[in-house]
Amino acid sequence: MKRTLISAVLLLTLLAPAVAATPEEDAIERRHAIFELIAFNVGTMGGMVREKIPFDQTEFKKRALNAAFMAQMLDEHWPKGSDKGGTDAKPDIWENEADFRAKLKSFQDQANSLYKASKTGTLETLKPEFGKLIEQCKGCHDQYKAD
């Protein structure tokens, strides 16, 4: 069921350009889909870290790989003007673009670090790495996401 949902989201993401009215709307749709997939994968890892679901190193590694891969895809979906419409992105992103890009890179780097750690890590060694990823999310969301 989860794989079907993920496949459907990815398919809709690929079809979005045919439906979107402007390049800015297209960017909003794509980054929203990417963030949804990151959230799904981070949520599964978070369940393991909080010990709400059993730790499975193989599953954790898969989720960390997915999150790291998706994080890299975010780079290209922030054109000027994509702060209007169906988005929570604040205009501050484009007013402080260098800072935003630095925060995005830190998130991407930490997602990659978490994936590398997940290859051999135990729950106890992965908890701090996962916590650093969540800190990176929060650092950007606090400043650049409207809630």
N, C-alpha and C positions, 0 to 999 in steps of 0.2 A: 504494500500500500504506500509506504513512504517513498519507495523508488518510483512508483507511478506518479506521485505528486511532484517529486523532483523533476522527473522527465517532462511532465506537463509544464512546469514553470520554465524549464529550459527551452522547450518548444515555443512557448508563448514569447519568450525573450527573443528568440530568433525571428519570429514572425512580426514582432513589434514594429520594425521599420516600415513594413507595408501598411501599418495602421496609423502610426504617429503622424501628426500634422506638420511638425517642425523638427529640425535636428535637436533643439533644446528639449522638446517633449520626449523624443526618442532617448536622449541621454538620461532623463529622469526615470523613464520606464526601465531601462537597462540597469542603472545603478540600484534601483529599488529591488529588482529581481536578484541581483548579486548580493545585496545586503540580506535579503530573505534567506538565501542559501547559506551565507556565512552564519546567520543567526541559528539556522537549523543545526548546522554542524557544531557550533560553539555550545548550543544548548545541550546537545548530547554529551559533549565532553564535560560541561558544567554539572550535569547530572551525576557523572562518575566522580568528579572532584568533590562534590558535596555528599557523595556516597548515598545518593537517592536511587541510583541504579548500579548494578555490579560493575566493577572495573574490568574491562576487557581490553588488554593492551593492543590487540590487532584492530579492534573497532576504534579505539582512541586514536591510533596512528592514522587510520583511514580518514577520520573526521578532521584531524589536524592537517593532513595533506589537502583535503578539500578546502578548508578555510584558507590555507596559505595560497593555494592556486587561485581561488576566487579573489583574495585580497589584491593580487597582482592585476586583476582585470579592472580594478576600480580606477586606475590612472587615467584612462581615456574618456571618462564619462562625466566631466565637469566643465563643459563649455560655458563661456560667459552667456548669461541670459537663462541658464537652466535653474535659476533660483525662484522662478515664478511658476505658478500652476500647482500641480499635485506633488509637492515636495516639502520636506521638512528642512531642506538645506537653507541656511541663513545667507543673506547677501555678504556677510562678513567673510565667507570663503573666498570670494573674488576680490574683496577689499584687502585681505591679508593672505593672498594666495601663496606666498613663499612659506609662511607659517603653516598654513593648511597642508601644503605639499610635504613639509617636513614631518608633520604629525601623521600623515598618511603613510609616508615612508617608514616611520617608526613602527606603525601598526603592521605594515607588511614585513618588516624585519623581524618583529616579535612573532608573527605568525609562522615565519620560516624557522625561527629558533625553536618554537614549540614543536613543529613537525620534526626537526632534527632530534630533539630530546625524546620525542615519542617513539623513535625507532628502538630504543633500548630502555627507556625510562620505566620506572615503577610509579604507582599512584603517588607515593610520597615525594618522589623527585619531580613529578610533573605538576603537582599542585602549585608550587611557586612560579613555574613557567606559565601556567594557565592564568594565574593571578596577574602576571605582568601583561599578558594579552588583554585582559579585561581592563586594566589600568590604561592601556593605549586606547581602547575603545572609548572609555569614559573621558579621557583627556580631549579627544576630538569632539565627542558628542556635547560635552558641557559648553564648549565654545561655539561650535558650528552647526548644531542641530537644534531646531525649534521643537519644543515638546508640546 
